Amino acid sequence: MKGTQLGEFEEVVLLVVGLLFPNAYGVNVRQEIESQIGRKVVLGAIHSALNRLESKGFLVSKLADETHVRGGRRKRLFQITASGKKALEINRDLRNQLWNQIPDVAWKALSYEVI
């Protein structure tokens, strides 16, 4: 499993990049996270996560064509790689295995006090 471990935020960013295909870039990744999860995120954190995921081989990026709307600046578009998909699958499967091992009695014994 080494090399496929994703932090919670990395996993969310990777999932959102897949969701936004083929138009995943920093600003709309941030907007989608805020919309889907209701979590405010600084754009710098998004860019850091995108760069980290790309350096791990879970994403690839390319520069889009220039547009007049952005003053000639090009967007960096991200796409999940086969390794990124595998990392997501491993994380999902691990989480599901752990969930499935929790005995029903543990759920029945839940205390609703805030810890």
N, C-alpha and C positions, 0 to 999 in steps of 0.2 A: 504494500500500500504506500510505501515511501514514494514521495514525488507526486502523489495525487491528492494529498491532504489540502483541503480548502478551508479557510476561515469562513465564518458566517457571511461577512460582508463580501468576500471574494466570490462565494457561491451565489449570492444574490446578484452581483454584477454580472457574472458569467451567464446566469439564467436570463437576465434582462437583455444582454447582448443577443442571445438566441431569440428571444421574443421580438426584438426590434429588427431582425434580419430583413432586408439587407441595408438598413439605414441606421446602424448603431454607432453613435459617436457620443462624446462626453456629455454634451448638454442634454440630449434626449435620453441618455441612460439615466442621468440625474432626475429628469422630469418623470420618467417612468417609475423609478424607485419611489419617488415621493408620492406619485399617484397610486401605485399598487400597494405600497406598504405603509404609507403615511409617515414616512421617516424623512426628516430634513437632512440633506447631505450637502456638504461643501464640495464644490466642483473639483477642487484640488484633490480631495479624497478619491473621487471617481477616477481622475487621471492617474493617480498613484496606483490604484487597484488595476486599472486597464493595463498600465505599463508592466506591473508585476506579473499579471496573468499572461501577458505577451512574452515576457522573459522566461516564464515557466513553460512556454510552448502551448498554452491552452487557448490562446487567441493569436490571430494574425491581423495586421492592419494594412491599409493602403490609403493613399491620399485621393480624395475625390477631385473632380474637376473644379476649377475656380468658378466662383459665382459673383455677380455684381452685388447681390444682396449682402454678402459678407465682405464687401470691399476688396474682392480678389483673394481673400484668404481661403484656403482649402480645408475642408473637414477631413479628419482622420477617421475612417470607417473601420470598425472592428467586426471580426467574424470568428465564431468558435471553430477550433480545429478538432480533428478526431481525438487527440489527446485530451482536449477540454471536455468533449462529450464523455469520454471514458471516466475522467475525474468526477464529473457530475453523477454518472451512473454509480460509481463506487461509493461516493458519499451518500447518495440516496439509498442504496442497498444496505449499507452499514447502519444508517439511521433506522431503516425499516426492520432490520434484524434485531436491533436493540429494542425498538418499540414492541415487537412481537414477543419478546422474552419477558416483558413485564407481566407478572401474574395478575389475573383478574382481581384477586383478593387485595392487591395493592391499590387498585383503583377504587374498590369498595371501601377501603379504609381511609380514603382521602379526608384530610382535615381541611376545612375551608378557611382556616385562619391565615392571615397574611404573615408570611415569615419575614 
